[in-house]
Amino acid sequence: MGNIKIGEYHAPTTNIKGPAVRHTALEVVEAGKSITISMIAAGINSSDKVSLWIIPMQGRRQRIEMQEVTPYRFEAVIPEVFVTLGKLRYWIVIDQGENDCVTFPGNHPGTPWQWNYYYEEVYESEVIQGGSPIEIFNVIRDYRNTNN
Protein backbone atom coordinates (compact mmCIF):
# COMPACT_ATOMS: atom_id res chain seq x y z
CA MET A 1 0.00 0.00 0.00
CA GLY A 2 1.63 3.15 -1.19
CA ASN A 3 0.61 6.54 -2.37
CA ILE A 4 -1.44 6.93 -5.54
CA LYS A 5 0.47 8.66 -8.31
CA ILE A 6 -0.96 10.96 -10.96
CA GLY A 7 -2.46 8.94 -13.79
CA GLU A 8 -2.62 5.77 -11.69
CA TYR A 9 -6.36 5.89 -10.98
CA HIS A 10 -8.71 4.46 -13.58
CA ALA A 11 -12.47 4.88 -13.29
CA PRO A 12 -14.50 1.68 -13.47
CA THR A 13 -16.19 0.90 -16.74
CA THR A 14 -19.81 1.96 -17.01
CA ASN A 15 -22.58 -0.59 -16.76
CA ILE A 16 -25.20 1.67 -18.34
CA LYS A 17 -26.38 0.29 -21.66
CA GLY A 18 -28.10 3.06 -23.58
CA PRO A 19 -30.16 5.97 -22.28
CA ALA A 20 -31.98 6.04 -18.95
CA VAL A 21 -34.97 8.32 -18.30
CA ARG A 22 -36.69 9.38 -15.09
CA HIS A 23 -40.12 10.89 -15.66
CA THR A 24 -43.51 10.70 -13.99
CA ALA A 25 -46.61 11.85 -15.87
CA LEU A 26 -48.85 14.43 -14.24
CA GLU A 27 -52.00 12.71 -12.99
CA VAL A 28 -54.40 15.58 -13.73
CA VAL A 29 -54.01 18.66 -15.94
CA GLU A 30 -56.38 21.48 -16.86
CA ALA A 31 -57.85 21.62 -20.36
CA GLY A 32 -56.87 24.55 -22.54
CA LYS A 33 -53.64 25.34 -20.68
CA SER A 34 -50.14 24.54 -21.86
CA ILE A 35 -48.18 21.94 -19.91
CA THR A 36 -44.44 21.74 -19.31
CA ILE A 37 -43.17 18.17 -19.38
CA SER A 38 -39.76 17.58 -17.84
CA MET A 39 -37.52 14.58 -17.44
CA ILE A 40 -34.05 13.68 -16.25
CA ALA A 41 -32.00 11.55 -18.62
CA ALA A 42 -28.55 10.00 -18.69
CA GLY A 43 -26.70 8.21 -21.46
CA ILE A 44 -27.73 10.69 -24.13
CA ASN A 45 -25.16 11.99 -26.59
CA SER A 46 -25.11 15.58 -27.81
CA SER A 47 -26.04 14.36 -31.31
CA ASP A 48 -29.17 12.51 -30.07
CA LYS A 49 -32.57 14.13 -30.63
CA VAL A 50 -35.05 13.93 -27.76
CA SER A 51 -38.73 14.34 -28.63
CA LEU A 52 -42.10 14.18 -26.98
CA TRP A 53 -44.75 12.49 -29.13
CA ILE A 54 -48.29 13.25 -28.05
CA ILE A 55 -51.63 11.82 -29.04
CA PRO A 56 -54.36 14.32 -28.15
CA MET A 57 -57.94 13.09 -27.83
CA GLN A 58 -58.75 14.67 -31.18
CA GLY A 59 -56.25 14.78 -33.97
CA ARG A 60 -53.05 13.17 -35.11
CA ARG A 61 -49.88 12.53 -33.18
CA GLN A 62 -47.64 15.55 -32.77
CA ARG A 63 -43.88 15.77 -32.28
CA ILE A 64 -42.48 18.36 -29.87
CA GLU A 65 -38.72 18.63 -29.52
CA MET A 66 -37.41 18.52 -25.96
CA GLN A 67 -34.65 20.97 -25.02
CA GLU A 68 -31.84 20.32 -22.55
CA VAL A 69 -32.36 23.14 -20.02
CA THR A 70 -29.65 22.04 -17.58
CA PRO A 71 -27.31 19.06 -17.72
CA TYR A 72 -29.40 15.87 -17.82
CA ARG A 73 -32.73 17.79 -17.57
CA PHE A 74 -34.95 18.09 -20.65
CA GLU A 75 -38.22 19.99 -21.07
CA ALA A 76 -40.95 20.45 -23.66
CA VAL A 77 -44.11 22.54 -23.61
CA ILE A 78 -47.32 21.00 -24.91
CA PRO A 79 -49.37 23.88 -26.38
CA GLU A 80 -52.86 24.45 -25.00
CA VAL A 81 -54.46 23.50 -28.33
CA PHE A 82 -53.46 19.85 -27.72
CA VAL A 83 -54.62 19.76 -24.09
CA THR A 84 -58.27 18.79 -24.58
CA LEU A 85 -60.73 17.00 -22.28
CA GLY A 86 -60.13 13.30 -21.81
CA LYS A 87 -56.73 11.62 -21.80
CA LEU A 88 -53.43 13.07 -22.95
CA ARG A 89 -51.11 10.25 -23.98
CA TYR A 90 -47.46 10.62 -24.90
CA TRP A 91 -44.08 8.96 -25.29
CA ILE A 92 -40.52 10.23 -24.98
CA VAL A 93 -38.45 9.15 -27.97
CA ILE A 94 -34.67 9.39 -28.19
CA ASP A 95 -33.45 9.32 -31.78
CA GLN A 96 -29.84 8.14 -31.83
CA GLY A 97 -29.50 8.48 -35.61
CA GLU A 98 -29.56 6.01 -38.48
CA ASN A 99 -33.04 4.66 -37.62
CA ASP A 100 -31.94 3.81 -34.07
CA CYS A 101 -34.59 5.04 -31.60
CA VAL A 102 -35.48 4.22 -28.01
CA THR A 103 -38.97 4.89 -26.58
CA PHE A 104 -39.98 5.56 -22.99
CA PRO A 105 -41.72 4.48 -20.86
CA GLY A 106 -40.08 1.11 -21.01
CA ASN A 107 -36.77 1.79 -22.76
CA HIS A 108 -38.03 -0.11 -25.80
CA PRO A 109 -36.30 -0.14 -29.19
CA GLY A 110 -38.12 1.58 -32.03
CA THR A 111 -40.96 4.09 -32.08
CA PRO A 112 -44.68 3.62 -31.31
CA TRP A 113 -45.82 4.27 -34.88
CA GLN A 114 -43.68 1.49 -36.40
CA TRP A 115 -45.60 -1.59 -37.49
CA ASN A 116 -43.52 -3.91 -35.29
CA TYR A 117 -43.73 -1.82 -32.08
CA TYR A 118 -46.02 -3.88 -29.87
CA TYR A 119 -45.40 -2.36 -26.42
CA GLU A 120 -48.47 -0.85 -24.75
CA GLU A 121 -46.73 1.37 -22.19
CA VAL A 122 -47.51 5.07 -22.51
CA TYR A 123 -47.41 8.13 -20.27
CA GLU A 124 -50.94 9.34 -19.60
CA SER A 125 -52.55 12.35 -17.90
CA GLU A 126 -56.23 12.97 -17.22
CA VAL A 127 -57.35 16.29 -18.73
CA ILE A 128 -60.23 17.92 -16.86
CA GLN A 129 -62.23 21.12 -17.23
CA GLY A 130 -60.95 24.04 -15.15
CA GLY A 131 -62.88 24.40 -11.90
CA SER A 132 -63.85 20.72 -11.81
CA PRO A 133 -63.56 18.95 -8.47
CA ILE A 134 -60.55 16.67 -8.12
CA GLU A 135 -61.03 13.32 -6.43
CA ILE A 136 -58.57 13.09 -3.54
CA PHE A 137 -59.55 9.70 -2.15
CA ASN A 138 -61.53 6.90 -3.79
CA VAL A 139 -62.40 4.17 -1.30
CA ILE A 140 -62.65 1.43 -3.90
CA ARG A 141 -59.39 2.30 -5.69
CA ASP A 142 -57.29 3.57 -2.75
CA TYR A 143 -58.34 1.20 0.05
CA ARG A 144 -55.24 -1.00 -0.34
CA ASN A 145 -52.99 2.01 0.29
CA THR A 146 -54.39 2.63 3.77
CA ASN A 147 -53.43 1.12 7.09
CA ASN A 148 -56.57 -0.83 7.93
N, C-alpha and C positions, 0 to 999 in steps of 0.2 A: 504494500500500500504506500504509494508515494503521492506526490503532488500531480495534479492534472496540468498538462502543458497546453499551450495554445494550439488549436487544431486537432487535439486528441479526442475531443468529445464528438460523437456522432449521434444525431437524433435517431430514434427508432423509426422504422419504416411505418408508413400509414396503413391502417387497416380499413380505411373508408374506400368503398368501391362505388364510385359515382356520386351524384349529388344527394344531399340530405336536406329535407325541408321540415320546418316546424311552423304549422299554421293551424288555427282553430277558426272555423266559420262562426260568424255572428249568428246567434240563435234567432233573433228577431230584428228586423229593420223596418223603417218607415217608408211607405210608398211615396214616390215622387221626390225623393231626396237622394243626392249622390252619396256613395259609400266609399270609404277608403279601405282597401284590403291590404294588409301587410303580412309579411312572412319573414322568417329568418332562414337563411339557406347557407350551406357549406358545400364545398366541392364543385363550385361553379367557376368556370374559367371566364376571363374577360371577353372572350369571343362568343360565349354562349348567349342566346337570346331567351329571356324569361318573359312569358306571356300568361295572361289570365284569359281563359276562354269561358264566356258566359253563355247560358241559354236562358233568356228571359221567357216569361210565360207566353208572350206573344212575339213571334218573330224568329229570325234565324240566329244562329250562334254568332257571337261577336268576339273579336280578338282585341285585347287591350294590352299594350306593352307595359311591363312592370319596370320601374326604374330603381336602381340601387341608390338609396338615399343616404345610407351610412354603410360601412363595411358589413357585409352579410345580411343587411336588412333591405328588403325590396318592398315597394308599394305601387299600387295602381288605384285609380279612381274610376268607379263605375258610374257613368253619368245617370242623372235622375230619369232620363227617358227609358232606361232599361230596368229600372226598379219599379215594377208593377205588381199589383196585388197577386198573391199566390206564393209560389216558390221561386227563389232565385238559385239556380244551380250553376256551378262553375268548377273548372279544373285549373291547375297551375301546370303549365307545360314548359319544359326546359329544352330548347332546341340546341343541340350540340353540333349542328352542321352535318352535311352530307346525309340527310334523311335519318339522323340519329336523334330521337327525342325520348324524353322521359316524362311521364305524367304523374301528377300527385292529385289526390291522395293515393297512396299505394306504392309509389316508386315503380310504376309499370312501364315497360318499354312501349314505344309507339305513342299515338295520339288517339283520342276518343272517336274521331270521325273516320278512322281507318277501318276497312271492312273486317280485319282480323283482330280488332281490339275488343275483347269480350269482358273486360272488367267492369263491374257495376258501381264501383266506389266513386263518389262525387261529393264535393262540398255543397252544402245546402243551407239556405237561410229562409226563414218564413218572412214574407213581406206583408205587413198589415197596414191598414188605413191609419193615418195620424189621429190621435185622440182615442183610439180603440183601447179597451182594457187589456192588460197583459196578464195571463194566467201565471201566478207565482207558484202555486202548489196544486197538483192534481192528485187526489188520493189514489186513484186507480193506477196511474203511471208512476208516481213517486213513492208509493208505500214502501217499497223495498229499500229505499235510501234512508229510512228513518230507523231510530232505535226503538223497537217495539217491545 
